[in-house]
Amino acid sequence: MSQALTLQLINLVQVSTVLFLSPLIPGVIAKAKALVESRRGPSVLQPYYDLAKLLRKEVVLPEGSSAVFVAAPFLVFSAYLVISLVIPVVTPYPLPYGILLDLLGGALMFGFAGIVSIVAALDARTNYTAMGASRSAAFAALAEPTLIMVFFGVALITGTNNPYTTNNVLAGSPGWYFSATHLLVAGSFFMLLLFETGKLPVESSGLMELGMLDDARAMEYSGRLLALVRWGGYMKQFMLMAVFLNVFAIPWWISPGVGLQEAFYSVGTLSLKMLLLCLVIVLTEETLAKLRLFKILDYLAISFSLGLLSVVAFFLVGGGA
């Protein structure tokens, strides 16, 4: 088997990992939270059951909506598929399409998906979806600069925004890994990860009007369109967690070998790292109370400040090359 074909197959393994393992993460988190709270809780496979049920149901469109409302879930889902082709999930080296996007380009793709979701929510022409869209736009005005600041801090360490280079530098340089710049960047990204995935203390799921964000934007979707929206949300969470683990927090235990066996080994190690991160998220959610809606901006401001401090630390303290 030629190396080019092997790389394409590894790329397929990576996309399949994001596509089919992503619904398992919310199932594991929900089950772990239930166990901590001494409840039985749902099955870890419940998100798969929900997606299967929604895919069998018919689509009902809100009155007055246009083709934008229908096309948005497909555009968002496609954007997440493109991102899954280029980020370091199962390899520490770029795959055939890895040259398409760097960290900043991936952030812009996530931003594109968010903008499309907001436009679709406005196109639904209902009060709740408009409320969710306006809140999402307000918070994104601070969340997006925070993400850019995080990637700028990483670029100072490695001299590039390439996530694979960042992985190799941090994995092979304890001086940089334990530097103030990297620790502050990792803390900022973890706070942003909790926000982007709707975890406490900035939980965005649920049907309480005063705290609705993600669910408000998707309230008018049903059937297969709602399945795409939910599935896309699972993929977004999985990829952000993968980037946090493989690039920032635990850049080790990714096989450098070019082969399917090495790729499946990396899938296994990533699964273990995901379980550890799920445990940290559950402990965080069980420890902290939900912030009031107007306090989310303060939370994002702290995350942005950590990213900014990482840049200051680089010039004042430096690191270990």
C-alpha positions in Angstrom: 0.0 0.0 0.0 1.4 3.4 -1.0 2.0 6.1 1.6 -0.4 8.4 -0.1 -3.2 5.9 0.1 -2.3 5.1 3.7 -2.5 8.8 4.6 -6.0 9.0 3.0 -7.1 6.0 5.0 -5.8 7.6 8.2 -7.7 10.8 7.3 -10.8 8.6 6.9 -10.2 7.1 10.4 -9.8 10.6 11.8 -13.0 11.9 10.3 -14.9 8.8 11.3 -13.6 9.1 14.9 -14.9 12.7 15.1 -18.2 11.7 13.4 -19.1 8.6 15.3 -17.4 9.0 18.7 -18.5 12.6 19.3 -22.0 11.6 20.5 -20.5 9.3 23.1 -18.9 12.2 25.0 -22.1 13.9 26.2 -23.4 10.5 27.1 -20.4 9.7 29.3 -20.6 13.2 30.9 -24.3 12.8 31.7 -23.8 9.3 33.1 -20.8 10.4 35.2 -22.8 13.4 36.6 -25.6 11.0 37.5 -23.3 8.7 39.4 -21.8 11.6 41.3 -25.3 12.7 42.3 -26.2 9.1 43.3 -28.7 8.7 40.4 -29.0 6.0 37.9 -28.9 8.4 34.9 -29.3 7.7 31.2 -27.3 5.3 29.2 -24.0 6.5 27.8 -25.5 5.6 24.4 -28.5 7.9 24.9 -27.3 10.6 22.4 -27.1 7.9 19.7 -30.7 6.9 20.5 -31.8 10.5 20.3 -30.1 11.0 17.0 -31.7 7.8 15.6 -35.1 8.9 16.7 -34.8 12.4 15.2 -33.5 11.1 11.9 -36.8 9.1 11.6 -39.1 12.1 12.3 -40.4 14.5 9.8 -39.3 18.1 9.5 -41.7 20.9 10.4 -40.6 24.4 9.3 -41.7 27.6 11.1 -44.0 29.8 9.2 -42.2 32.6 7.4 -38.8 30.9 7.3 -36.7 30.8 4.1 -34.2 28.4 2.5 -31.6 29.9 4.8 -33.2 28.1 7.8 -33.1 24.8 6.0 -29.6 25.2 4.6 -27.9 26.3 7.8 -27.7 22.9 9.5 -26.0 21.4 6.4 -23.6 24.3 6.2 -22.6 24.1 9.9 -22.3 20.3 9.7 -20.1 20.6 6.6 -17.9 23.2 8.3 -17.3 20.9 11.2 -16.5 18.0 8.8 -13.8 20.2 7.1 -12.3 21.1 10.5 -12.2 17.4 11.4 -9.9 16.8 8.3 -7.2 19.2 9.4 -6.9 19.2 13.3 -4.5 16.8 15.1 -6.8 14.1 16.4 -5.0 10.8 15.6 -1.6 12.0 14.2 1.1 14.4 15.3 1.9 15.1 11.6 -0.2 16.8 9.0 -2.6 14.7 6.9 -3.1 15.4 3.2 -5.6 18.3 3.9 -3.7 19.6 6.9 -2.3 22.5 4.9 -5.8 24.0 4.4 -6.1 25.5 7.8 -4.0 26.4 10.8 -5.2 27.2 14.3 -6.5 30.7 13.3 -8.2 29.3 10.2 -9.9 26.7 12.3 -11.1 29.4 14.7 -12.5 31.3 11.7 -14.3 28.1 10.5 -15.9 27.7 14.0 -16.8 31.4 13.8 -18.4 30.9 10.4 -20.5 28.0 11.8 -21.6 30.3 14.7 -22.6 33.1 12.3 -24.6 30.8 10.1 -26.4 29.4 13.2 -27.2 33.0 14.3 -28.6 34.0 10.9 -30.7 30.8 10.8 -32.1 31.6 14.2 -33.1 35.0 13.1 -34.6 33.6 9.9 -37.0 31.4 12.1 -38.7 34.7 13.0 -39.7 33.7 16.5 -39.0 35.5 19.8 -37.1 32.7 21.5 -34.7 32.1 18.5 -34.1 35.8 18.1 -33.3 36.0 21.8 -30.8 33.2 21.5 -29.3 34.7 18.4 -28.8 38.1 20.1 -27.3 36.6 23.2 -25.0 34.4 21.2 -23.8 37.4 19.1 -23.1 39.4 22.3 -21.0 36.7 23.9 -19.2 35.8 20.7 -18.0 39.4 20.5 -15.7 38.6 23.4 -15.3 34.8 22.9 -13.8 35.1 19.4 -11.1 37.6 20.4 -10.3 35.3 23.3 -9.8 32.3 21.0 -7.6 34.5 18.7 -5.6 35.6 21.7 -5.1 32.0 22.8 -3.7 31.0 19.4 -1.6 34.1 19.3 0.0 33.1 22.6 0.7 29.6 21.2 2.2 31.2 18.1 4.7 33.1 20.2 5.9 29.8 21.6 6.3 27.9 18.4 6.7 30.7 15.8 3.7 29.3 13.9 0.0 28.8 14.1 0.3 25.2 12.9 -1.3 22.9 15.5 1.0 20.0 14.6 4.1 22.1 15.2 2.7 23.2 18.5 2.1 19.6 19.5 5.6 18.6 18.6 7.2 21.6 20.4 5.3 21.2 23.6 5.6 17.4 23.7 9.4 17.6 23.2 10.2 20.7 25.4 9.4 20.5 29.1 10.7 24.1 29.4 8.0 25.4 27.1 5.3 23.1 28.5 5.7 24.4 32.1 6.4 28.0 31.0 4.0 30.7 32.3 3.0 31.5 28.7 1.8 28.0 28.0 0.1 27.5 31.4 -1.8 30.8 31.1 -2.8 29.9 27.5 -4.0 26.5 28.5 -6.1 27.9 31.4 -7.6 30.5 29.0 -8.5 27.8 26.5 -10.0 25.6 29.1 -12.3 28.4 30.3 -13.3 29.0 26.7 -13.9 25.3 26.2 -16.4 25.3 29.0 -18.2 28.2 27.4 -18.2 26.9 23.9 -19.5 23.5 24.9 -22.1 25.0 27.3 -20.8 23.5 30.6 -21.1 25.0 34.0 -20.5 27.6 35.2 -21.7 29.0 31.9 -24.2 26.3 31.0 -26.2 27.2 27.8 -28.5 24.2 27.5 -31.8 23.7 29.0 -35.2 25.4 28.6 -35.0 28.0 31.3 -35.7 31.3 29.5 -33.2 33.4 31.5 -30.3 31.1 30.6 -31.1 29.9 27.1 -28.4 30.2 24.4 -27.8 27.1 22.2 -31.2 25.6 22.8 -32.9 28.9 22.0 -31.3 29.1 18.6 -32.3 25.6 17.7 -35.8 25.6 19.2 -37.6 25.8 15.9 -35.7 22.9 14.3 -37.2 19.4 14.2 -36.7 16.0 12.7 -33.6 15.4 10.6 -32.6 19.1 10.7 -32.6 19.0 14.5 -30.5 15.8 14.3 -27.9 17.6 12.2 -27.8 20.5 14.6 -27.4 18.2 17.6 -24.8 16.1 15.8 -22.9 19.2 14.8 -22.8 20.3 18.4 -21.4 17.0 19.5 -18.7 17.2 16.8 -17.8 20.8 17.9 -17.4 19.7 21.5 -15.3 16.7 20.5 -13.0 18.7 18.3 -12.4 21.5 20.8 -11.7 18.8 23.5 -9.3 17.1 21.0 -7.4 20.3 20.3 -7.2 21.1 24.0 -5.9 17.7 24.8 -3.5 17.0 21.9 -2.2 20.6 21.5 -2.4 22.2 24.9 -2.9 19.8 27.8 -1.6 16.3 27.0 0.4 16.5 23.7 1.9 13.0 24.3 0.9 9.5 23.4 0.0 10.2 19.7 1.8 7.6 17.6 4.1 9.2 15.0 4.0 6.1 12.8 2.3 6.3 9.4 0.0 3.3 9.4 -3.6 2.3 10.3 -2.4 0.4 13.4 -0.7 3.5 14.7 -3.8 5.5 13.9 -6.1 3.2 15.9 -3.6 3.3 18.8 -3.9 7.1 18.8 -7.7 6.7 18.8 -7.4 4.6 21.9 -5.1 7.0 23.7 -7.3 9.9 22.8 -10.3 8.1 24.2 -8.5 7.7 27.5 -7.5 11.3 27.5 -11.1 12.2 26.7 -12.4 10.2 29.7 -9.9 12.1 32.0 -11.1 15.4 30.6 -14.8 14.3 31.0 -14.0 13.6 34.7 -12.5 17.0 35.1 -15.5 18.6 33.5 -17.9 16.7 35.7 -16.0 17.7 38.8 -16.1 21.3 37.6 -19.8 21.2 37.0 -20.6 19.5 40.3 -18.4 22.0 42.2 -19.5 25.3 40.6 -22.9 26.9 40.4 -24.3 28.4 37.2 -23.4 32.0 36.6 -26.1 34.6 36.0 -26.5 35.5 32.4 -24.9 39.0 32.7 -21.9 37.4 34.5 -20.9 35.4 31.5 -19.2 38.4 30.0 -17.1 38.7 33.2 -16.2 35.1 32.8 -15.1 35.6 29.2 -13.2 38.7 30.2 -11.2 36.7 32.7 -10.5 34.1 30.0 -9.4 36.9 27.6 -7.2 38.4 30.4 -5.4 35.0 30.9 -4.7 34.9 27.2 -3.4 38.5 27.2 -1.2 37.7 30.3 0.3 34.8 28.4 1.6 37.2 25.8 2.9 39.6 28.6 4.6 36.6 30.3 6.3 35.6 27.1 8.0 39.0 26.8 8.7 39.4 30.5 9.6 35.8 31.6 10.2 33.9 28.4 10.2 30.1 28.4 12.3 27.1 27.8 13.2 26.3 24.3 
